[in-house]
Amino acid sequence: QVQLVESGGGLVQAGGSLRLSCAASGRIFGSYTMGWFRQAPGKEREFVARISTSGGTSYADSVKGRFTITKDNAKNTVYLQMNSLKPEDTAVYYCNILLTSGPSWGQGTQVTVSS
């Protein structure tokens, strides 16, 4: 079983920045993809960004040019740098890892962007 712990959420004004972190623990081997999803009140969980073992990235159209996903292999940690934040970015952000054996999810971290 892989454990994921998110951190870095908080309250920020529109136009500001936050960096989320997701630390993975447990046995991880083989090819895998890590990513970020978010869920706002009254909405379904949506894809935000992902990064593969080879470093390839993908982003939702709503965050392209503003968010950047990176990883630190030595620390088994993935990051989401969020710039130019908008009120519509307000949501609980969840870290995800997709292994060949299946997915694991973190508990989420709240991001609130005020006007």
C-alpha positions as CSV (number, residue, x, y, z in Angstrom):
1,Q,0.0,0.0,0.0
2,V,1.2,3.5,-0.9
3,Q,0.5,6.4,1.4
4,L,0.2,10.0,0.0
5,V,0.3,13.1,2.2
6,E,-0.5,16.5,0.7
7,S,0.6,19.8,2.2
8,G,0.9,23.5,1.2
9,G,-2.8,24.5,0.9
10,G,-4.1,27.6,2.4
11,L,-5.7,31.0,1.8
12,V,-4.4,33.3,-0.9
13,Q,-5.6,36.4,-2.7
14,A,-6.4,36.4,-6.4
15,G,-3.2,36.7,-8.4
16,G,-1.1,35.1,-5.7
17,S,0.8,31.8,-5.7
18,L,0.9,28.6,-3.7
19,R,3.0,25.4,-4.0
20,L,1.4,22.1,-3.1
21,S,3.5,19.1,-2.1
22,C,2.7,15.4,-2.1
23,A,5.0,13.0,-0.4
24,A,4.7,9.3,-1.2
25,S,5.7,6.5,1.1
26,G,5.6,2.7,0.9
27,R,6.8,0.4,-1.7
28,I,6.8,2.0,-5.2
29,F,8.3,0.3,-8.2
30,G,7.7,0.0,-11.9
31,S,6.3,2.7,-14.1
32,Y,3.8,5.1,-12.6
33,T,2.1,8.5,-13.1
34,M,1.5,11.0,-10.3
35,G,-1.0,13.8,-10.6
36,W,-3.3,16.4,-9.0
37,F,-7.0,16.5,-9.1
38,R,-9.4,19.0,-7.5
39,Q,-13.0,19.1,-6.3
40,A,-14.9,22.3,-5.7
41,P,-18.2,22.5,-3.8
42,G,-21.0,21.2,-5.9
43,K,-18.7,20.0,-8.6
44,E,-17.2,16.7,-9.6
45,R,-13.6,15.9,-9.1
46,E,-11.6,17.1,-12.1
47,F,-8.1,16.5,-13.5
48,V,-5.5,19.2,-13.0
49,A,-2.1,18.0,-13.9
50,R,0.0,14.8,-14.2
51,I,3.6,13.8,-14.6
52,S,5.0,10.4,-15.8
53,T,8.0,8.5,-14.8
54,S,9.8,9.9,-17.8
55,G,8.9,13.4,-16.8
56,G,6.2,14.0,-19.4
57,T,3.5,16.4,-18.2
58,S,-0.1,17.1,-19.0
59,Y,-2.4,19.9,-17.8
60,A,-6.1,20.8,-17.9
61,D,-6.9,23.7,-20.2
62,S,-8.1,25.7,-17.2
63,V,-4.6,25.8,-15.6
64,K,-2.3,25.8,-18.6
65,G,0.3,28.6,-18.3
66,R,-0.4,29.1,-14.6
67,F,0.3,25.8,-12.9
68,T,3.4,23.6,-13.2
69,I,3.8,20.1,-11.9
70,T,7.3,18.8,-11.0
71,K,8.8,15.9,-9.0
72,D,11.8,15.1,-6.8
73,N,12.6,11.5,-7.2
74,A,15.0,11.5,-4.3
75,K,12.2,12.6,-2.0
76,N,9.4,10.7,-3.6
77,T,7.6,14.0,-3.8
78,V,5.5,15.7,-6.5
79,Y,4.8,19.4,-6.5
80,L,2.2,21.7,-8.0
81,Q,3.3,25.3,-8.4
82,M,0.2,27.4,-8.8
83,N,0.6,31.0,-10.0
84,S,-1.9,33.7,-11.0
85,L,-4.5,32.0,-8.8
86,K,-8.2,32.8,-9.5
87,P,-11.2,32.4,-7.2
88,E,-12.4,29.6,-9.4
89,D,-9.3,27.6,-8.4
90,T,-10.8,27.3,-4.9
91,A,-11.1,23.6,-4.2
92,V,-9.8,20.6,-2.3
93,Y,-6.7,19.4,-4.1
94,Y,-5.9,15.7,-4.1
95,C,-2.7,13.9,-5.0
96,N,-2.9,10.7,-6.9
97,I,-0.5,8.0,-7.9
98,L,-1.4,5.5,-10.6
99,L,0.5,2.2,-10.3
100,T,0.2,-0.9,-12.5
101,S,-1.6,-2.4,-9.4
102,G,-4.1,0.5,-9.2
103,P,-4.5,4.0,-7.9
104,S,-3.9,5.6,-4.5
105,W,-5.2,8.9,-3.2
106,G,-4.2,11.4,-0.6
107,Q,-6.6,13.0,1.9
108,G,-6.6,16.4,0.1
109,T,-5.5,19.9,1.0
110,Q,-7.8,23.0,0.9
111,V,-6.9,25.8,-1.4
112,T,-9.0,29.0,-1.1
113,V,-8.5,32.0,-3.4
114,S,-10.2,35.2,-2.3
115,S,-11.3,38.0,-4.6
